[in-house]
């Protein structure tokens, strides 16, 4: 577990100090992330049982390293009250009788520890939708897709089969205007189809056609038959389809034209039938029902659902934009479909199924209405513009190989000086127990944001002067290999990821997964099956993290401790909620006004003795020169205003907006900072990093030279630069400049620029870069171009190894594209240089959005900062 505080390691001593700064008092919790201190979560012998973990009898916090053992008990680090242990024999023996052994207890030695909750809590996990059996996976494949999509689906699911343990259960279901259940147990694979008449679920229950126990089969035993079934998948040809009302009206005006033709997708009816199918299979009284652990439903889509409940809005069905048609019918369909998917998500969560959606299409699909299906079940949403560039195999393997928790319960406690005010992210309030939140599913990257506030009352104000303690407790279930059953090693999982890169075709672009990906090669898919587990058990665990915050008595103390990435994450969650509840114009104005207030308060706090008239004469510092930790915030706010989160989606761009909202809503602070404001780095060649964290402007590209050694740019990024270089474990790294002799390294001209936008990485070679290289390098490059086509960094170079490591480490495999300066592909690179003036805006500053219309986009970061300074000056006017 990891907790990141927007104010760093401090807590303002009063509301006045907090308000004088204006920085969000929030913390981001990653329940399954490894501890930042690297210490083990439990003793070498395994986690202790929950019954041996002491708790405060006053505030119910768990004992931790900040508690003081005294007399016959301990003093709680949160509430400061004494808890007696003498009357409890087991706890007295553990904490009071053996002082030498006590020092080695994880709960007293580590900031994060884990205990075993035992059989009773494991039974509660089964009731919450998870059994003690094998993990199960059902692939729901869109059979209405074209052959390119089906080929991608085959490759992806084959990679998925290789990543699963031998004893895991897998099932294959297809859908179009009918549902196909694939039976691999009865000899040669074959499919049993049921039609969805008039967009309704099949008249016959799926369990009566093929019992769930027959659909699901162990991966190790039936892997080859699943491979045969995947080869038998074929696109279902177009069948007559009834026209939509808009199409019918157009045909009548045009004098006919016949009904539209095309494949139908009854995703809603298929989900309804499948969820009922899973629920009946989990029924302990059902004949032949398999004992299931966690269950994951993998929906692979290639187009918008257009049949039955859950159909996409009209703009998505015909691949166009519906906003120019009056909008009433489209909005009604969107609201109805979103409500359907919310109900389907509740039903899926009720049977313990997490739903992942992998959408592959270049046309609108209506993801904005499907998103609750993922977020409310602990699933994920992925979007790929085309089958050719999709990294679906890599993402699917990574998703299935990551540790998973389900039926999670999360609670945040704090000292009496603080209280938990709000929660953001994919956690849902219990409704009965105050402060308790449910997480249907979680992986190591799942992040939840909490807002903290000062409690009212004299006792709380007095407690704020002392160090404040915050404790997060996360109880969850997981299915693990039974003792002696074997399992995946970390090396085998790395090999699986490499095999997925190799099998995935063009997923990386620019040779990332093709001929140029030597660093990603190496097939070891068969080894995982030999190491896979065949027996599983359900475990219920409790993970506890406790951190102490030092009191900050002045704004300067707060400024010197701010974590800009965590503050940006808090802002992103807040404005996202504001946009969904009150509209994008309101959220934009809210974010802009926040920066104005922070800058105005900073100006007053920097010159506390200046009069109001003197404050107006002093320069307004938006670079925060006295407190560098604040420096990234203005450009982070600017980037948020320019992001799809707070911009009206273009025609047909609703899917991308929905996807980014889902993705950003669960990213940890550092990753979200990279997604909001991409990192631009300059390289002398593929082995020499010159600078990183550069401003996203053409001026950065026009710089004549940089000092070698990986110096960070002057823009003040929200997280440290050089991730791609650092991902290479320092091989040929940039740190050598620091360890070298005192003379500064020579300045060199860049020949390569890398722009990392989290889901997209662009590598641009500067025009004329060949003249900057030596003769030997030119010969090697010419030979490489002759052998591999267009230029790309050498697979053994530091740059390419860093790109490879980055692709394998992220939760979403970024698309890597190599372009030449001045080429058609470089236009995308230049479009991401958001600090420059927006040519379409004519250089206007940030507006207010009169009449409810979306305000104009900022005319570049320079104009934006000028506007903010003007607003700050208005705030400083004497009142």
N, C-alpha and C positions, 0 to 999 in steps of 0.2 A: 504494500500500500504506500502511496505517495501523496503528500499534501503540499500544495504550493499556495502561498499567501500573496495577495496583490500588494500588501504592505510589507512584504518580506517577513522578517522575524520580529516585528514589533507590533504593539497594540497601543493606539492613542489612549492617553489616560483619561480623556473626557470627550464628550460629544463636541465640545467647542474646538478641541484640537483636530478632531477628525474633519469637522465641517470647514475648518480653516484651510485644510489641504484639498479636499474634494476628491481624493482618490478613492475608488471603491474599496470598501472593507470586505473583501470576499476571499474565499479559498476554494481551490479546485482539488477535488479528491479523486484519485485513481485507485479504486479498491483492489484491483488485481495486479497493479504494477509492482515490480520488485522494489524493495526498499532502496532509497538513495544511498544509504550508508553501506550497502552490500553485505550486511550481517545476515546470518541465517534466521529464518522465521521461527524456528523451534530448535530444541536440543537435538543432539546427534541421535538420541534414541527415539526421536519422533515427538510430535506435539503432545503436551500433557492434556488430560481430560478437562473438560469445562468445569467439572465438579471440584477440581483442585485450584481453580482460579478465584482469587479473592475479589470481592466487590465492595464498594462503599455502600453502607446501609442507608445513607442519607440521599446521595444523588445518583446512586447505582452505577457510577463510573467503575471501570475495571482498574485493578492495581497496575501500576506502571513504574517506570524507572524514576519518575519525579516524586514518588511517594516516599515518606519517611516512616521507617519502622521504628516504633518506640513502645516500650513496655510490653503489653500483651496484644498489640495490634498495630495499625498503621494510620498515618494522617493522610487523608485524600489530597492529592495535588490539585484537584479541581475546586472542591468546596472548602477545603481546609479543616474538615471535621474528622474526629477520631472514630475508627471502626475497630471493634473488639474481635480478636481471633482466638482468645483463650477457650471460649466455649465450643469451638468447632475443632474437633480432634485432628481431622485431616489437614486443615489449613494451619493449625498450630504446629503440626509436625513439619509442614513444608516451609513455613516462613520464619518460625521462631526457634526451632530446636537445633538446626544445623547451619550456623552462620557461614561456614566455609562454602558449603554447597549452595547456599542461598545466593551468593554472588554470581553464580553461573546460571541462575534461572533466566530464561529469555525475557520474561515479563519485567524483570528488575534490571536487566543489562542492556536491553535493546529498545529503541524507540518504536519498533514495529515487531509484533510477534503474532503467533497463531496457535490456537488450541483446537482440540478435537471435541466436537459437540456431542458425540455419542449416538447411540441407536435411537433414542427418543426423538432427537432433533432430525436424524436422518429419515425417520418415519414421517415427520412433518414435511420434509423435502419431497417425499414420495406423494404426499397428499397435494402438494403444490404443483404437481405435474411431472415429476420425475421419478421413475422407478429405480430399482437397483439392478436392472438388467443392462444389456449392451446398448451403447449409443446407436441411434438409428438416424438414417438420412434418406429423405425421399426427394428425388429430382423431378420437378414438374416442368417439362420441356414443351415449348411452343412448337407444335407440329405444323403451324401455318407459316413458319419462316422459310426463307429460301435456302438453297443448298449451301451457300457460304455460311449462313448462320448455323445450320445443322452440323457442318463440318467443325466449326468452332465449338459447338456443344459437345460433339464426340470427343475432341481432343481435351476439352476441359474436364469432362466427367471421367475420362480415362486417367487423367492426372489425379483427380480426386480419389478414385478407387485406389491408386497406388499410395496415397497419403494416409489412408485409413487403416486401423488395426485389422488383423485377420478376422476377429470376432465381431467387428462392427456390422450392423445390419444396413442394407442398402436396398432401395426400391426405385423403380423407374415408372413414371406416369407421363403420358403425353396428353395434350389437349389442343383442340381447335374448336370446331362446333360439335365435337364429341370428345369423350374421355377414353383414353387407352390405358389399360392396366397390363403391364408386362410381366408375364410369368416365366421365370428362368428356372424354376425347380422341376418342372415337369418335362424333362428332356430338352429338346431344342427350344430356344426362346420363342415365344409367340405372344401376341397381344389380343386382349379382349376389349372390344369397344362398346361404348354406350353413348347414344346420341343425346345432345342437350336440346330438346325440342322447344322451339320458341324462346330460347334463352333461359330455360329452367333447368335445374339439376335433373339428372337422370331419374326416370320413374322407378327404376330398380336400385336399391341400395348397393353400393360398391361391395360391401362385405358379402352380399349374396352372389355376386359374380366371381369374386376372388377374395378369399379371406386375407386379412392383413398379414397373417403369418405366412401365407403363400407368396404374397407380394415381396415381403422383406426377406432377404437371404444373406447369409454371412459372406462378407467380402472375400475372405481367403479361399473359401470353398467354391464360390460361384463367380470368381472374377472373370474367367474366360467367357462364361455365358453372358455376363453383363456386357463384355466387349462385343460379343456377337449381336446382342440386342441393339447396342448403339449403332453398329454397322447397318442394321436393318431399318434404322430410322430414315424416313424419306419425307420430303415435303408433300403435304396434301394439296393437290391441285385446286385451283379456284372452282368454287361452286356458286350457283346463282345466289345472290344475296339481295334482300329487300333494300330499297333505297332509303336513305335518311330523309326526314321531312324537307331539309334544305335541297337535297338532290332531287326529290320528287317535284318540288316547286320549280326548280330549274328545268327539269325535263318537260313539265307542262308548258312553261313559257317558251321552250325551244322546240316544241312540237314533237316530243317523243324522246327517243334515245335509248329506251330500254333500261332495265334495271342494272345497277352497277354490279360488276363482277369482282371477285376477290376472296381471299381466305377469311374466315371468321374466327374470332378468338373469344371463347366463352370462359374467360378467366374467373369471373365471379362465380358462376355455377360450379366450375371445377373446384374452386376453393371451398365452397359450401359442402360439396359432396366429400371432398378429401378430409376436411376437418371432422365431419361426422364419422367418416371411415376410421380416422385415427382414434376418436373418442370411443368408438365401439371396440377397437382393438385393445385399448387400455383397460376396458372393463374386465375386472378379475373373473367375472362369471362367464365371460364369452368363451365359447368352445375353441380351443386351439389358439387362444390369444397369446402372442409372444410377450415376454417380460421385457419392457423397454426402459432404457434410461433416458437421458436427454434426447430430444428429437428435433431435428433441423429440417426444415422444408426449403429446398433450393429451387426457386422459380426462375427459369431462363426464358426471357421474353424477347421477341423480335419485332413487335408492333403493338399498336394500341388495342386494348380489349374493346370489342365493338358489339358484343352479343350478351344480352341478359344483364342482371344487376352488376354494378361495378364497371360499366362501360365508360370509356374515356369521354371527356367533353367533346362536342362536335368539332372544335378546332383541331383536336388531335386525331379524330377519326379520319378526316379528309386531308390531313397533313398541312393544313393552313392555319390562319389566325382567325379566331372567331370574334375579335373585338369590334370589327366593323359591321356586324350584322344585327346590331341591336342588343346582343349579349344576354337578353333575358333567358332564353331557352338554354344557352350554354351554361350560364351560372346555375340554373336550377339543376341541370344534369350533374354539374361538378359537385354541388352541395349534396345531392342524393348519393352520388357514387362515393364521396368521401365518408359520408355517414355509413355506407355499406362496408367500406374497408375498416372503419373503426369498430363496427360490430364484429366483422370477421376476425380482427386482431384480438378482440376480447375473447372470442370463442377459441381461437388458436392458443392463446395464453392459458385458457382454462384446461386444455388438454396437454399442456406442457410443450407446445411446438413453437420454436422460433422460426420466423420467416425471413429469408434473404431473397432479395429481388435483384437479378442481374439483367439489366435492360440493354439490348444491343440494337440500336436503330438510329438512322440519320433523320428520321421524321418524328414529330411530336407524339408522345405516348401517354400523356396524362399522368406523369409521375407525381404531380402535386396532389392528386387525390389518392394515390396508392401509398404515399409515404407512411401514414399511420400503421399500415400493415407491418412495416419493419420496426418502427420506433417503439410501438407498444408491445412487441413480443420479444424484444431483445435481439432483433435481427439487424441486418445492414442493407443499404441500398447502393447499388453500383450502376453507373451509366457509361456506355461506350458509344462513340459516334458511329462506328462501323465495325463489321466483323474483321476486316483486314487489320485494323490497328488495335483491336481489343486485347487487353492483357488479362482476359477472363481466366485462362488456366492458372496463371500465377496467383491471382487474387483468390481463386477458389481454394487452391492448395494452402495458401497462407491462412485463410479463414478457417479451414477445417483442421489445420495442424496446431493452431493457437490454443493454449489452455482456455477452457470455458467454464464459467460458473452460471448456475441458474437458480431460480427461487431465492434471489438475494434479498437481504434486509439490511438497510444502511441507516445508521443513526449518528448524528454529530452532537456531541456534548461540549460544553464550555464552562469556564469558571462563572460564578454568579455575576461578574461584571458584564458578561456578554450573553446574548441570546441569538439563536438561529432564526433569521427572519424569513428567508425565501430559499427555494431550491430551483435550479435550472438544469436542463439536460433531460436525459431519458430515464428519470427516476420519478416514481408516482407516489404521492402521499397515501398513507395507509387509510386515512378517513376515520379511524377509531383511536389509534394511539398517536398522540401528538408528537411530532418530530421524527416519526418513523417513516421510511421511504422504501418502496419496493423496486427492485431491479430485476425484471424478468430474465435478463441475460447480461453477461459481462465478459470481457476479455481483458488482457493486460493494458490495452489502450483506452478502455472506457473511462470517461471523465465526467464528473458531476460537479456543478458549481453551487456553492452555498453563500448566501449573503449573511454577514454578521452585523449585529447592532448592539449598541450599549444598552444595557438594561436600566430601567428607571428605579430610583430609590436610593436612599443614603447609604445602605449597606453595599449596593452595587458600585456606587461611586467611590467608596472607600476601598473596595476590592480592586478597582482598576489601577490603583497606584502600585499594586504588587504585580509580579509576573503572572500573566494569564496563561492558562493551560487549555488547549483544545484537544479533544479526543474523538476519533472516528472509529466506529465499530461496524464491521461488515460480516454478516453471517450468510453463508452460501452453501450450496450443494454442488458436488462435482462427481462425475463418473470416472473412475480410474481403473487401470488393470489390477486384478486381484493379485495378492502376493504370489510370486512364482509364475505368473502368467506371461511375463515379458512385456515389452512395450517399446516405443520408439526412443532412440537415443537422439541427442541433439545433433550429432553428426548425420544421422539418417534423415532428419528433417531438413537439414541444409542441403543434402543431396536431392531430396524431393523437390525443394524449391528450384534447384538448378535444373532438374529434369523438366519441371513445368516451364521454365524459361525456354528450354530447348524445344519442347513439344509445342509451345504456344504460338509458333509461327511469328507473325509480324507484330506481336504485342508491344514491343518496345519501340519500334520505329528506328530508322537510321542504323540498322544492324544490331540493335541492342539484343535482339533475340534471334538473330539470323547469323550470317556468316561472320560478322564482326564481333560476336559475343563469345569469344573464346574463354573469357573469364567466367562466363555463366554456364559453361557446358558441363559435361560429365553426367552420364545417366546412371542412376543407381536406384531405379524404381523397384526392382525386384527385391532388393535387400530389405526394404521396409516390410514387405509381407512376411518375410521370414522372422522378423523381429516383432511382429504385431501381436497384441494380446488376444487371447481367446476367451478369457473370463474377466468379469468386471464386478466392481462393487461400488455402492453409493457411499460417499463420505459427506458429512456435514461439518463444516469448519467455521471458526470464528477468528477473524483477523482484526487486530486492534493496533491503532497508531496514535501516539500521544506526542504533542509538541508544545513547548513552552515559548510564549511570546514575551519579549522584554517590553517594559513600559516606555512609551515615547511621549515625553512631556511637552514637546514643541513641534511645530511644523517642520523645522529643519531635521529633527530626528526621524520624522516620517519620510521626508524626501530622500534622505540618505540610505533608506532601506527598501525603497519601492522595487518590486519585481515587475518590469514593464510588460513582459509577456503575459503574466497572470492578470495584470490590470487590463490588458487588451482583451483577454478571454472573457473577463467579467463584462466589459463594455459590449462585446459581440453578443453575448447571451441576453443582456438587457435590451439592446436595441432590436434584436431579433424578436423578442417577445412583444416589444412595443409595436413593431411593424405588423405583427400578426393580429394584435388586438385593436390598434388604433390607426393603422395605415402607415405606409412608407413615408409620406411627407412629415408626419408627426415624429417618426423615429429619426429622420434626418435632422430635423430641427432640434430634437432632444440631444443628439450626439454633438452637434455643433455648439449648442449652448453649454454643454458640459465642458468642452475644451476652453471656451471663453471664460467660464467661471474659474476653472483650474488656473489658467494663465493669469487672470486678474488677482486671484488669491496669492499666487506665487509672487506677483509683482509687489503686493502689499507686504508679504512676509519677508521679501528680500530687503525692503527699505522700511522697516517698522517705524522709524522715527520721522519719516518724510510726511509733510502735510499733503492734503489732497491736491493742492496746486502743484507741489513739487513732484508728486507721483505722475502727474500728467506730463511733466517736462522730461522725466527720465525715460530712457529707451525701454520698450517692452521686449523682453527677452524670451522668444519662443524656442530658442535653442537650449535653454536651461543650463547655462554654462557653469553655474555654481553647483548644480546637482545633476551630473551626467545620467543618473538612472532615470530621470524624467525625459531625457532627450528623445527617445523613440516615440513618445506619445503623439505629438502633432502629426507626424507622417502616418502613424498607425490610424489615427482618426480620419485623416484624408483618404487613406487607402480603403477604409471601411465605407466611406461615402461613395467611393468609386466602384465598390464591389457589387456583385449581383445581389448581395443580401439587401442593399438599400438602393437599388436601381430598378426602375420599371423594366421587366423582361422584354427583350425585343420580340418581334413576331416569331413565333415558333420556339422561343427560348425558355419557356416555362419549365421544361424538363431539367435544363441545366441549373436553373435557379433552385428548383426543388431538391436536386441532388446535392448542390453545395450547401444548402441550408441543413440538410440531413447530415452531411459529412462534418461540417463545421460545428454542429451541435454536440458532437461527441469527441472532438479532438482535444488532446492535452494542450496546455498553454503554449509550449514551444512549437509544436506542430501547427497550431492555429496561427501563430505569428508568422510562420513561413507562408502559409496559405493566403493570409490577408495581404502581406507585403512581400512579394517574391524577392529572393536574393539574387543580386547581380554580381558576378565575379569576373575578373580579368586574368587571363593566362598568357604568359610569354610563349609557351608551347604546351603540349599536352602533359608535360612533367613539371612545369614551373608555374605555381600560383603567384600572381603579382598582387592582387588586392581583392577583397570580398566585402560584402555589405555596401556596395556602391549605390548611389542614388539611381532611381529608375528614370534616367533622362538620357537624351542623346548627347548631352555634354559629357557624360561618363564614357560614352563610346568614342568621343572625339579626343579624349585625353591622349597626349603624345607619348607619355611614358609613366611607369609606376616603379616604385622600389620593390625589388623581389623580396619575398619572405612572407607573403600572406597578410600584409597589413590590412586592417579593416578600413573601409571607406568612411567618409565623414558624415554619412547620413544618420548614424545612430540607429542601427537595426534593432528590432525588438529581441532578437536572439543572436548569439554569436555567429559570425560569418564562417565560411569555409567548411560547411558540413560535408560537402562532396569530397573535399580534400581530406578532411579528418576521418571520413568513413573508411579510408584505406589503411587504418592502423599505423599511419606515419610512414609507410613504405615510400621512400623517395619523397618524404613529406616536406612541408614548408617550415617546420620547426628548426631546421638546420641553420637558418639565418640567425636565430637567436643564440645558438650555441657556437657560432663561428667567431672569428677574431673581431675585435672592435670596429675595424673599418666597415662603413656602410656598404651594402651590396650595390652594384651598379644598377642604374635605372634602365629599364627595358621597355620597348614598345609592345603593347598587347597584340597577339595574333588570333586569339580566341576569346570570345565572351560566352559565359554560361549563365542562363537565366532559369532559376529554379522556382517554379510556381506551384510546388507541391504535387499536383496531379499531372503537371506537364513540365518537362525540362527541355529547353532549347539550347543547342550548342551552335553558335554562329562563328564561322571563320571569317576573319577580316579580309576584305578585298586587298589583294597585293601581299598577303601574308607570305606567299612563297618567296618574295624577294627578301624577306627578313630572316629567312632560315639559311643555314649553311648548305654547302653543296651536297654533303653527304645526306643531310636530312631531306633535301629536295629529291635526291635519287630514290631514297627509301619511300618517300611519299608518292612519287610517280609510279614506282613499282606496285605499291599498295593500290593505287587508283586503277591500274591496269588489271589487277587481280580481283578487286572487290567492287569496282564501279566508283560511285561518287565518294568524295573524301569523307573520312570519319577518323577520330582519334584511334591510335593503335590500341589493340586489346590489352597490351601489357603496360600502357601508359598509366600514370597516376590518375589522370582525369577519368579515363574509362573504367579503371578499377573502382574509383570512387563512385561513379555513376552506377556501376553494377551493385556495389554494396548498398547504395541508397535505394535502388529498386527493390532489393531483397528485404530491406529493413522496414519499409513503410507499410502501413496497413492497406494503402491503395497503391498499386504498382504504377509509378508515373510513366507516362508516355514520353520517350526520348526521341527527339527529332534533330537531325543535323542539317544546318542550312548554310548557305553562302551569303555573305553580305551583298546587298543589292539584288538578290534573286527574289523570285515570287514568294518563296517560303520565308524570307526575312521580314515580310510585312507583318506576320503574326508576332515576331519578336518585337518589332517596333510598336505594335499596338499595346504591348504590355508595359511600355515605358510610361507609366501613368503620371509621373511627375511633370511631364511636358504639358504644354497647353493643349487643350482639346480643340482641334481644328473646327469641329462642328459647332463649338460653343462660342466661337468668336472671341475667346479670352475673357468672358464674363466671369465675375466672381460668384461665390455661393449665394444663391437667392433664398427666399423664404417660402416659395411655393404658394403664391397668391391664388385664391379661389379654389384651394384644395388640389390644384394640379401639382405634379411632382416638380420640385425645384430644379433649375438648371444645374448641370454638372459643373464642378469647379473648373476654372480656366487654368489648370496647372497648379502645382503645389505652391509656386511663388505667389500667384494671385489669391489662392486660398489663405495663405498665411497673412497676406496684406489685409484681407477681409477680417480675419480673426483679430489682428492687431487693432483694427478700427473698432471692432465690437468691444474689445477689452478697454479701449480708451473711453467708450461710452459708459462702461461699467464703473470706471474710475472717476467719473464726473461727480462732483459734490452734489448731494441730494438735499 
